[in-house]
Amino acid sequence: MLCIFKNAVHRFSLRINFSLINTLVLFNRTIQWSILLQKKIN
């Protein structure tokens, strides 16, 4: 019973970590794009 619970928690935390990493990557790309656009405008 405890093993199943641990597995569920592990999967859940993995999913959260994955979404967090994806969000960070998107955020970084957005910042890079805005910097590039500003350079082009200037």
Long-range contacts (C-beta under 8 A, 24 or more apart in sequence): none
